[in-house]
Amino acid sequence: MYTKKDIAFWVGVAVITVALSFSMAFSRGVDEGVYGDAEDYARVWYLIRENFVDEVPREKLHDGALKGMVEATGDRHASYMTADEALMWRNALAGELVGVGVSISFRDGQVIVLRPIPDSPAEKAGIKPFDVIEKVDGEDIADMSWPDIQLMIQGEIGTKVILTVRSKDAEASRDVEIVRAKIKTDYITRGFVDEANKIGYARLQEFSENAATDLREAIEEMQKDGMRGFVLDLRGNPGGLLSQATEIVDMFIEEGLIVSTRGRTPASRSEFNAKKDGTLLGGESVPVVVLVNGDSASASEIVAGALQDYKRALIVGEKTYGKCSVQQTWLVGDG
């Protein structure tokens, strides 16, 4: 006996199929393979619903199919998120994070803790930089995507999560139980590292939604106090929003190409150029140094690379992560 939800689902499939038929017929012709794939998807969905020993919610099958489709690309930086997961991800970019307070990275096939956020539940539980996270709540995360791992660690305030971690000098792993909490995310640290010579300093932890605005305010404050040199610290910064990276580069150069993206389709190709308006530290009147390490990735590499190409900054540190790819987000279905 089918429920109203089931009937609505199949009606929806039929409507989508008709829409696809018209769309493909008018754009690039009928692709019979797509219809065959859709039939296989519906057939497997039906077999599980009718024959599996336990009843599986329709939403779980649907989300699982979409997650599997994205995972099949083999890109560890790509992920399908449910509406709830997408909301948590957007909140994290806005600095409203609930979780344990760790910044992670991939290295040599392992999930590495770059740093626990100061005064976070992770730091209080004894998580250290360079600890390897092997499991989350008993589930092996070795082959999971970066977004999926982050979303597993995040959750609701007051709930518990168990991280299986191994410290770099330890012979065995250990389970660490941590209670999730709202994390105070101060993504930027600023001030004078050399007061006498007025050398300004700003450490950017992540390219969140307000990264460029926060950095601009920090630089303007130090300029008012007579800043004569500036250090931008991107060590351990895993990246974030491309828009914030280009805005930050634009503060240091007056014109020229900042970064371009090239993909398989014309729509995936774009260029981001600097403009004179809004430049804060153009020219060479204030020397700039950018600090990087092996965990400076993605947007950090765009900033460091652009400033190096235009000879606007001296890059100091280690070879960076080498991500060389940009993700784009699309809203689908229910959010």
Backbone torsions as a table, in degrees:
resi	resn	phi	psi	omega
1	MET	NA	120.2	-178.7
2	TYR	-86.0	143.0	176.3
3	THR	-83.6	170.8	177.7
4	LYS	-61.7	-33.8	179.4
5	LYS	-65.2	-42.0	179.2
6	ASP	-62.0	-45.2	-179.9
7	ILE	-61.9	-42.6	179.3
8	ALA	-62.9	-36.6	179.3
9	PHE	-62.1	-47.9	-177.3
10	TRP	-68.5	-34.7	174.5
11	VAL	-63.2	-40.1	178.3
12	GLY	-62.6	-42.2	177.8
13	VAL	-59.5	-43.1	-179.6
14	ALA	-63.4	-44.1	-179.8
15	VAL	-62.9	-44.1	180.0
16	ILE	-62.6	-40.8	-179.8
17	THR	-61.9	-43.8	178.1
18	VAL	-62.7	-43.8	-179.8
19	ALA	-62.0	-42.7	178.1
20	LEU	-62.7	-38.3	-179.3
21	SER	-58.7	-50.8	-179.5
22	PHE	-64.6	-42.9	-177.5
23	SER	-60.1	-48.7	-176.7
24	MET	-70.9	-36.8	-179.2
25	ALA	-61.6	-37.5	-176.8
26	PHE	-88.5	-19.6	-176.6
27	SER	-96.2	-67.4	-175.4
28	ARG	-132.9	18.6	177.4
29	GLY	91.4	163.5	-176.6
30	VAL	-73.1	128.2	176.0
31	ASP	-103.8	98.5	-175.4
32	GLU	-61.7	-29.3	-179.1
33	GLY	-61.3	-37.1	179.9
34	VAL	-63.5	-42.9	180.0
35	TYR	-64.6	-40.1	178.3
36	GLY	-62.9	-40.8	177.8
37	ASP	-63.3	-41.5	179.9
38	ALA	-64.2	-37.3	177.8
39	GLU	-65.8	-41.3	178.2
40	ASP	-62.4	-43.2	178.8
41	TYR	-58.4	-48.7	-179.1
42	ALA	-64.5	-37.9	-178.8
43	ARG	-65.1	-45.8	179.3
44	VAL	-64.3	-41.8	177.8
45	TRP	-56.8	-45.7	-178.7
46	TYR	-65.3	-43.0	-178.6
47	LEU	-62.6	-42.2	179.2
48	ILE	-66.4	-44.5	-178.8
49	ARG	-62.5	-35.4	-174.4
50	GLU	-89.7	-29.0	-167.4
51	ASN	-120.9	-17.1	-177.3
52	PHE	-65.7	146.8	-172.4
53	VAL	-61.5	-32.9	177.4
54	ASP	-114.3	151.5	176.9
55	GLU	-74.5	128.4	179.7
56	VAL	-109.5	125.2	-179.1
57	PRO	-57.1	141.1	179.9
58	ARG	-56.8	-41.6	-178.3
59	GLU	-61.1	-37.0	-179.0
60	LYS	-67.3	-41.3	177.5
61	LEU	-64.3	-42.8	-178.6
62	HIS	-62.4	-51.0	-179.1
63	ASP	-64.4	-38.3	179.4
64	GLY	-63.3	-39.0	178.7
65	ALA	-64.7	-42.2	-178.8
66	LEU	-70.5	-39.1	176.2
67	LYS	-61.5	-43.9	-179.6
68	GLY	-62.9	-36.1	179.8
69	MET	-63.1	-43.9	-179.6
70	VAL	-70.6	-40.1	179.1
71	GLU	-62.1	-28.7	-179.1
72	ALA	-65.6	-15.6	177.1
73	THR	-69.6	-21.9	-178.8
74	GLY	81.0	5.2	-179.7
75	ASP	-92.5	113.0	-177.2
76	ARG	-70.0	-12.6	179.9
77	HIS	-95.8	-0.4	179.9
78	ALA	-104.6	145.4	-177.6
79	SER	-159.9	145.4	168.7
80	TYR	-94.5	132.5	179.7
81	MET	-116.9	140.2	171.3
82	THR	-70.9	173.3	-179.0
83	ALA	-59.8	-42.4	-179.8
84	ASP	-66.2	-41.2	-180.0
85	GLU	-66.7	-39.9	179.3
86	ALA	-63.6	-36.8	178.4
87	LEU	-64.6	-42.9	177.8
88	MET	-62.5	-40.0	-179.1
89	TRP	-64.9	-43.5	179.1
90	ARG	-65.8	-37.8	177.9
91	ASN	-63.8	-38.0	179.4
92	ALA	-64.1	-42.2	178.1
93	LEU	-64.8	-29.2	179.6
94	ALA	-85.5	0.9	178.8
95	GLY	85.1	15.9	179.1
96	GLU	-113.4	70.9	-170.7
97	LEU	-98.2	136.1	170.6
98	VAL	-117.1	126.7	-178.6
99	GLY	174.4	-144.1	-178.8
100	VAL	-108.4	-17.2	176.2
101	GLY	90.9	52.5	175.6
102	VAL	-128.8	144.3	171.5
103	SER	-103.8	127.3	-173.7
104	ILE	-120.3	162.5	177.3
105	SER	-150.1	160.3	172.1
106	PHE	-93.2	136.4	175.0
107	ARG	-153.3	123.2	178.8
108	ASP	53.2	41.2	177.4
109	GLY	75.8	11.1	-179.3
110	GLN	-121.3	156.1	175.7
111	VAL	-96.1	112.3	-172.7
112	ILE	-107.0	138.3	172.2
113	VAL	-80.2	115.6	175.6
114	LEU	-71.7	-44.8	179.1
115	ARG	-168.9	144.9	166.6
116	PRO	-84.2	139.7	178.6
117	ILE	-66.5	134.2	-178.5
118	PRO	-52.3	134.5	177.4
119	ASP	66.3	19.3	179.2
120	SER	-88.2	164.5	176.0
121	PRO	-57.1	-35.5	179.7
122	ALA	-65.1	-44.7	179.6
123	GLU	-64.2	-41.8	179.6
124	LYS	-66.0	-27.6	-179.5
125	ALA	-84.3	-3.1	176.0
126	GLY	97.3	11.5	176.2
127	ILE	-70.9	132.8	-175.7
128	LYS	-118.0	158.2	173.1
129	PRO	-57.0	141.3	178.7
130	PHE	75.5	4.9	169.3
131	ASP	-63.8	143.1	177.0
132	VAL	-97.6	123.7	176.0
133	ILE	-89.6	118.1	-177.4
134	GLU	-98.7	-36.5	-177.8
135	LYS	-141.9	154.0	171.7
136	VAL	-124.8	118.6	-175.6
137	ASP	52.2	40.4	175.9
138	GLY	82.0	-2.4	-177.9
139	GLU	-99.4	126.2	180.0
140	ASP	-64.4	129.7	-175.4
141	ILE	-111.1	9.9	-173.2
142	ALA	-56.6	-37.7	-176.0
143	ASP	-105.5	11.1	-178.6
144	MET	-83.3	160.6	177.4
145	SER	-77.9	158.2	179.5
146	TRP	-57.3	-50.3	179.9
147	PRO	-59.8	-39.5	-178.5
148	ASP	-64.8	-38.8	178.7
149	ILE	-64.3	-45.6	179.9
150	GLN	-60.6	-41.4	-178.8
151	LEU	-69.3	-31.2	175.3
152	MET	-66.4	-37.6	-178.3
153	ILE	-74.8	-35.9	177.0
154	GLN	-72.1	168.8	179.4
155	GLY	172.9	-158.2	-178.3
156	GLU	-88.9	149.1	179.3
157	ILE	-58.2	133.2	176.8
158	GLY	91.2	-10.7	178.0
159	THR	-85.0	159.6	-176.3
160	LYS	-104.4	149.1	173.5
161	VAL	-138.2	143.0	179.3
162	ILE	-110.3	119.2	175.5
163	LEU	-102.2	128.0	173.0
164	THR	-94.0	114.0	-173.2
165	VAL	-126.0	155.7	175.7
166	ARG	-133.8	121.7	177.8
167	SER	-76.2	156.4	-171.1
168	LYS	-64.4	-25.7	-179.8
169	ASP	-103.0	3.0	-177.2
170	ALA	-91.1	147.1	178.6
171	GLU	-83.4	-27.7	-176.2
172	ALA	-127.7	158.1	176.6
173	SER	-80.8	164.9	176.9
174	ARG	-140.6	150.8	176.4
175	ASP	-93.3	131.3	179.1
176	VAL	-121.7	116.5	178.0
177	GLU	-89.3	127.2	-176.1
178	ILE	-130.5	137.5	176.3
179	VAL	-92.9	123.8	-178.5
180	ARG	-66.9	148.2	-179.8
181	ALA	-150.3	169.0	174.1
182	LYS	-72.9	126.8	-175.1
183	ILE	-95.1	130.5	175.6
184	LYS	-79.2	108.4	-173.7
185	THR	-103.5	91.7	173.6
186	ASP	-94.9	94.0	-170.6
187	TYR	-75.8	-8.1	-178.2
188	ILE	-136.3	136.0	174.5
189	THR	-116.6	132.2	-176.5
190	ARG	-140.2	162.6	178.7
191	GLY	153.1	-177.8	177.6
192	PHE	-96.0	124.0	176.1
193	VAL	-86.6	-18.3	176.5
194	ASP	-138.7	94.4	-175.2
195	GLU	-64.7	-39.3	-177.0
196	ALA	-63.4	-42.5	-178.5
197	ASN	-97.1	4.0	177.0
198	LYS	55.8	50.7	175.9
199	ILE	-93.3	111.1	-179.6
200	GLY	-81.6	157.5	-176.3
201	TYR	-144.8	138.7	173.3
202	ALA	-143.9	127.1	175.4
203	ARG	-106.4	121.9	-179.3
204	LEU	-103.6	117.9	-175.0
205	GLN	-80.3	-29.4	-174.0
206	GLU	-164.8	153.1	178.2
207	PHE	-91.4	71.7	179.9
208	SER	-80.5	-178.4	-175.0
209	GLU	-59.0	-30.0	-175.8
210	ASN	-108.3	14.5	-174.7
211	ALA	-59.0	-48.9	-177.2
212	ALA	-65.4	-42.1	179.3
213	THR	-63.0	-45.0	-179.6
214	ASP	-64.3	-41.2	-179.9
215	LEU	-68.2	-39.8	178.0
216	ARG	-59.8	-45.4	179.1
217	GLU	-61.5	-40.4	180.0
218	ALA	-64.1	-45.0	-179.5
219	ILE	-65.3	-43.5	-179.0
220	GLU	-62.7	-39.1	177.9
221	GLU	-62.9	-43.4	-178.7
222	MET	-72.9	-29.7	175.0
223	GLN	-63.7	-39.0	177.7
224	LYS	-62.9	-28.4	179.8
225	ASP	-92.5	13.0	173.6
226	GLY	87.0	29.9	-178.3
227	MET	-57.9	131.7	-179.6
228	ARG	-117.0	-4.0	177.4
229	GLY	-159.7	154.9	-174.1
230	PHE	-140.7	135.8	176.3
231	VAL	-116.8	121.7	174.8
232	LEU	-104.7	117.2	-175.5
233	ASP	-99.7	111.1	178.7
234	LEU	-112.7	18.0	178.8
235	ARG	-65.5	132.1	178.7
236	GLY	74.5	7.3	179.9
237	ASN	-87.1	113.4	-175.1
238	PRO	-80.6	-4.8	178.7
239	GLY	115.1	-150.3	-177.5
240	GLY	151.3	-129.8	-174.4
241	LEU	-83.5	128.0	178.9
242	LEU	-59.1	-38.6	-178.7
243	SER	-59.4	-36.3	179.8
244	GLN	-71.7	-35.6	177.9
245	ALA	-63.5	-45.0	-178.4
246	THR	-68.8	-36.0	177.2
247	GLU	-63.9	-37.5	-179.0
248	ILE	-70.2	-43.8	176.6
249	VAL	-58.9	-38.7	-177.8
250	ASP	-62.4	-20.2	177.5
251	MET	-72.4	-20.1	-171.6
252	PHE	-109.4	-17.9	178.2
253	ILE	-128.2	149.5	-173.5
254	GLU	-91.9	-25.2	-179.7
255	GLU	-158.6	163.3	176.5
256	GLY	115.5	163.8	179.3
257	LEU	-71.4	126.9	177.5
258	ILE	-86.7	-53.4	179.8
259	VAL	-159.5	151.4	174.1
260	SER	-129.6	150.9	176.7
261	THR	-115.1	142.6	178.6
262	ARG	-132.4	123.7	178.5
263	GLY	-125.9	-167.9	-176.7
264	ARG	-72.9	-30.0	-175.3
265	THR	-112.5	155.9	178.5
266	PRO	-57.6	-34.0	-177.8
267	ALA	-66.0	-21.3	-177.1
268	SER	-88.4	1.5	-178.3
269	ARG	-99.1	130.7	-178.0
270	SER	-153.4	161.3	177.4
271	GLU	-133.5	143.8	178.4
272	PHE	-123.4	121.2	-175.4
273	ASN	-116.7	149.1	177.9
274	ALA	-78.0	155.1	176.3
275	LYS	-134.1	152.6	-173.9
276	LYS	-67.9	-38.9	-179.7
277	ASP	-61.3	130.4	176.4
278	GLY	92.2	-3.4	178.7
279	THR	-68.2	131.7	-178.2
280	LEU	-102.3	-44.3	-173.8
281	LEU	-124.2	47.4	177.5
282	GLY	-73.1	170.9	-178.0
283	GLY	69.2	-157.8	-178.5
284	GLU	-128.1	19.5	-178.2
285	SER	-65.8	-31.8	177.2
286	VAL	-117.8	108.0	179.1
287	PRO	-65.2	145.9	-176.4
288	VAL	-126.5	137.2	173.8
289	VAL	-122.5	134.9	175.9
290	VAL	-113.7	126.0	178.9
291	LEU	-97.0	130.7	179.9
292	VAL	-137.3	161.7	172.3
293	ASN	-144.9	-169.2	-176.5
294	GLY	-66.2	-13.1	179.5
295	ASP	-107.7	12.1	171.1
296	SER	-84.2	112.7	-170.7
297	ALA	-130.9	161.5	167.9
298	SER	56.6	-112.1	-177.8
299	ALA	-59.4	-33.0	176.8
300	SER	-62.0	-39.8	-179.4
301	GLU	-71.3	-32.7	176.7
302	ILE	-64.3	-46.1	-179.7
303	VAL	-63.9	-51.1	-178.4
304	ALA	-62.1	-42.5	-178.5
305	GLY	-65.0	-43.8	-179.6
306	ALA	-65.1	-45.2	-179.2
307	LEU	-66.9	-30.7	175.7
308	GLN	-71.7	-44.2	-179.4
309	ASP	-59.7	-38.2	-179.4
310	TYR	-89.1	8.0	179.5
311	LYS	53.3	33.8	179.0
312	ARG	-92.3	-15.4	-179.3
313	ALA	-146.9	151.7	171.6
314	LEU	-92.4	125.3	-179.2
315	ILE	-93.8	125.0	-176.1
316	VAL	-126.1	134.5	175.1
317	GLY	141.2	-129.5	-175.2
318	GLU	-121.6	168.2	174.0
319	LYS	-59.7	132.4	-175.2
320	THR	-79.7	177.3	-171.2
321	TYR	-59.9	-42.5	178.9
322	GLY	86.6	47.6	-176.9
323	LYS	-76.3	-50.1	172.4
324	CYS	59.5	22.7	176.6
325	SER	-140.1	154.8	-179.5
326	VAL	-124.9	133.9	177.2
327	GLN	-97.3	150.1	175.1
328	GLN	-122.8	148.0	-179.2
329	THR	-108.7	143.6	174.6
330	TRP	-130.1	140.1	176.5
331	LEU	-90.8	128.1	179.3
332	VAL	-130.1	153.9	171.1
333	GLY	54.0	-122.6	-172.4
334	ASP	-92.8	17.3	176.9
335	GLY	111.8	NA	NA
